[in-house]
Amino acid sequence: MAELWDIVDEHGKPTGRFHERGVPMKPGDYHPSVIVWIVNGRGEFLITQRSPEKRAGGMWETTAGCAVAGEDSLTAALREVREEVGLRLDPADGVIYKEYPYPHVSGDGAAYNTVWVFRTEYDTADVVLQPGETCAFMTADAETVLRMMREGKFIPYDYFCDMCTWLG
Protein backbone atom coordinates (compact mmCIF):
# COMPACT_ATOMS: atom_id res chain seq x y z
CA MET A 1 0.00 0.00 0.00
CA ALA A 2 1.31 3.43 -0.94
CA GLU A 3 2.30 5.85 1.82
CA LEU A 4 0.26 9.04 1.68
CA TRP A 5 1.33 12.43 2.99
CA ASP A 6 -0.74 15.52 3.66
CA ILE A 7 0.25 18.46 1.49
CA VAL A 8 0.87 21.74 3.30
CA ASP A 9 1.89 25.18 2.09
CA GLU A 10 5.18 26.98 2.84
CA HIS A 11 3.74 28.03 6.23
CA GLY A 12 2.77 24.49 7.22
CA LYS A 13 -0.96 25.06 6.68
CA PRO A 14 -2.90 22.04 5.35
CA THR A 15 -4.17 22.31 1.79
CA GLY A 16 -6.65 19.45 2.06
CA ARG A 17 -4.76 17.56 -0.63
CA PHE A 18 -2.64 14.41 -0.36
CA HIS A 19 0.54 13.17 -1.99
CA GLU A 20 1.77 9.64 -2.66
CA ARG A 21 5.35 9.04 -1.55
CA GLY A 22 7.68 8.45 -4.49
CA VAL A 23 5.66 10.55 -6.95
CA PRO A 24 7.20 13.93 -7.86
CA MET A 25 5.63 16.80 -5.94
CA LYS A 26 4.25 19.95 -7.54
CA PRO A 27 6.18 23.20 -7.04
CA GLY A 28 4.93 25.00 -3.93
CA ASP A 29 3.74 21.79 -2.26
CA TYR A 30 5.37 20.59 0.95
CA HIS A 31 4.95 17.46 3.01
CA PRO A 32 5.13 17.56 6.82
CA SER A 33 8.33 16.14 8.25
CA VAL A 34 9.80 15.89 11.75
CA ILE A 35 13.32 16.10 13.12
CA VAL A 36 13.65 14.81 16.67
CA TRP A 37 16.52 15.57 19.05
CA ILE A 38 16.61 13.52 22.25
CA VAL A 39 18.87 15.01 24.91
CA ASN A 40 19.55 13.70 28.41
CA GLY A 41 20.33 15.64 31.58
CA ARG A 42 24.07 15.56 30.80
CA GLY A 43 23.47 17.38 27.51
CA GLU A 44 24.14 14.28 25.41
CA PHE A 45 22.16 13.64 22.25
CA LEU A 46 20.99 10.20 21.16
CA ILE A 47 22.22 9.87 17.58
CA THR A 48 22.01 7.05 15.06
CA GLN A 49 23.93 5.88 12.05
CA ARG A 50 21.98 5.42 8.81
CA SER A 51 21.91 1.90 7.40
CA PRO A 52 24.32 1.45 4.47
CA GLU A 53 21.52 0.76 1.95
CA LYS A 54 19.84 4.12 2.60
CA ARG A 55 20.60 7.37 0.80
CA ALA A 56 23.53 8.91 2.75
CA GLY A 57 24.17 5.47 4.24
CA GLY A 58 26.72 5.40 7.03
CA MET A 59 26.11 9.05 7.98
CA TRP A 60 25.16 9.89 11.54
CA GLU A 61 21.94 11.75 12.25
CA THR A 62 19.17 12.42 14.69
CA THR A 63 15.82 10.73 14.23
CA ALA A 64 13.77 12.22 11.41
CA GLY A 65 11.02 11.24 9.03
CA CYS A 66 7.84 12.11 7.21
CA ALA A 67 4.44 12.43 8.81
CA VAL A 68 1.87 10.16 7.20
CA ALA A 69 -1.51 11.54 6.14
CA GLY A 70 -3.60 12.51 9.14
CA GLU A 71 -0.69 12.60 11.61
CA ASP A 72 0.16 15.74 13.54
CA SER A 73 3.84 16.48 14.09
CA LEU A 74 3.94 15.24 17.69
CA THR A 75 2.40 11.91 16.72
CA ALA A 76 4.85 11.61 13.83
CA ALA A 77 7.81 12.45 16.11
CA LEU A 78 6.80 9.84 18.69
CA ARG A 79 6.23 7.21 15.97
CA GLU A 80 9.54 7.88 14.22
CA VAL A 81 11.48 7.56 17.50
CA ARG A 82 9.61 4.36 18.39
CA GLU A 83 10.30 2.90 14.93
CA GLU A 84 13.93 3.96 14.53
CA VAL A 85 15.28 3.51 18.08
CA GLY A 86 12.55 1.65 19.96
CA LEU A 87 12.01 4.29 22.65
CA ARG A 88 8.58 5.39 23.84
CA LEU A 89 8.85 9.07 24.71
CA ASP A 90 6.51 10.99 26.98
CA PRO A 91 4.81 13.70 24.89
CA ALA A 92 5.11 16.07 27.88
CA ASP A 93 8.93 15.96 27.52
CA GLY A 94 8.85 17.39 24.00
CA VAL A 95 8.84 20.98 22.79
CA ILE A 96 8.94 22.42 19.32
CA TYR A 97 12.22 24.24 18.76
CA LYS A 98 11.65 25.40 15.20
CA GLU A 99 9.43 25.00 12.14
CA TYR A 100 10.57 25.85 8.63
CA PRO A 101 10.07 24.98 4.96
CA TYR A 102 12.90 23.03 3.40
CA PRO A 103 13.36 22.95 -0.38
CA HIS A 104 13.42 19.82 -2.48
CA VAL A 105 14.91 16.85 -0.66
CA SER A 106 16.41 14.19 -2.93
CA GLY A 107 13.41 12.29 -4.24
CA ASP A 108 11.06 13.31 -1.42
CA GLY A 109 9.97 16.73 -2.63
CA ALA A 110 9.91 19.79 -0.41
CA ALA A 111 9.38 19.31 3.32
CA TYR A 112 7.89 21.46 6.02
CA ASN A 113 10.05 20.52 9.01
CA THR A 114 9.04 20.62 12.64
CA VAL A 115 12.05 20.27 14.94
CA TRP A 116 11.22 18.59 18.26
CA VAL A 117 13.48 18.48 21.31
CA PHE A 118 12.77 15.90 23.99
CA ARG A 119 14.65 16.38 27.25
CA THR A 120 14.48 12.99 28.87
CA GLU A 121 16.44 10.25 30.52
CA TYR A 122 16.55 6.89 28.78
CA ASP A 123 18.39 3.64 29.21
CA THR A 124 20.61 2.82 26.22
CA ALA A 125 19.79 -0.85 26.91
CA ASP A 126 16.25 0.00 25.73
CA VAL A 127 17.43 1.26 22.34
CA VAL A 128 16.34 -1.10 19.55
CA LEU A 129 17.53 -0.21 16.07
CA GLN A 130 15.26 -0.63 13.03
CA PRO A 131 16.85 -2.85 10.36
CA GLY A 132 17.12 -1.01 7.06
CA GLU A 133 16.92 2.37 8.81
CA THR A 134 19.55 2.50 11.54
CA CYS A 135 22.61 0.33 12.15
CA ALA A 136 24.30 1.91 15.20
CA PHE A 137 23.69 4.47 17.90
CA MET A 138 25.59 6.44 20.49
CA THR A 139 25.21 9.39 22.81
CA ALA A 140 27.25 12.45 21.95
CA ASP A 141 27.65 15.92 23.40
CA ALA A 142 27.15 19.01 21.26
CA GLU A 143 30.88 19.42 20.62
CA THR A 144 31.11 15.87 19.26
CA VAL A 145 28.08 16.35 17.01
CA LEU A 146 29.53 19.62 15.67
CA ARG A 147 32.89 17.97 15.00
CA MET A 148 31.12 15.13 13.17
CA MET A 149 29.21 17.68 11.07
CA ARG A 150 32.45 19.51 10.17
CA GLU A 151 34.06 16.18 9.22
CA GLY A 152 31.12 15.28 6.96
CA LYS A 153 30.10 12.31 9.13
CA PHE A 154 26.82 13.79 10.42
CA ILE A 155 23.86 15.11 8.41
CA PRO A 156 24.29 18.90 8.78
CA TYR A 157 21.66 21.08 10.43
CA ASP A 158 22.40 24.80 10.13
CA TYR A 159 20.44 25.60 13.30
CA PHE A 160 22.30 23.14 15.55
CA CYS A 161 24.52 25.72 17.33
CA ASP A 162 21.56 28.04 17.96
CA MET A 163 19.54 25.10 19.27
CA CYS A 164 22.34 24.17 21.68
CA THR A 165 22.42 27.77 22.96
CA TRP A 166 18.63 27.65 23.34
CA LEU A 167 18.95 24.40 25.30
CA GLY A 168 21.33 26.14 27.71
Secondary structure by P-SEA (a helix, b strand, c coil): cbbbbbbbccccccccccccccccccccbbbbbbbbbbbcccccccccccccccccccccccbbbbbcccccaaaaaaaaaaaacccccccccccccccccccccccccccbbbbbbbbbbbbccccccccccccbbbbbcaaaaaaaaaacccccccaaaaaaaaac
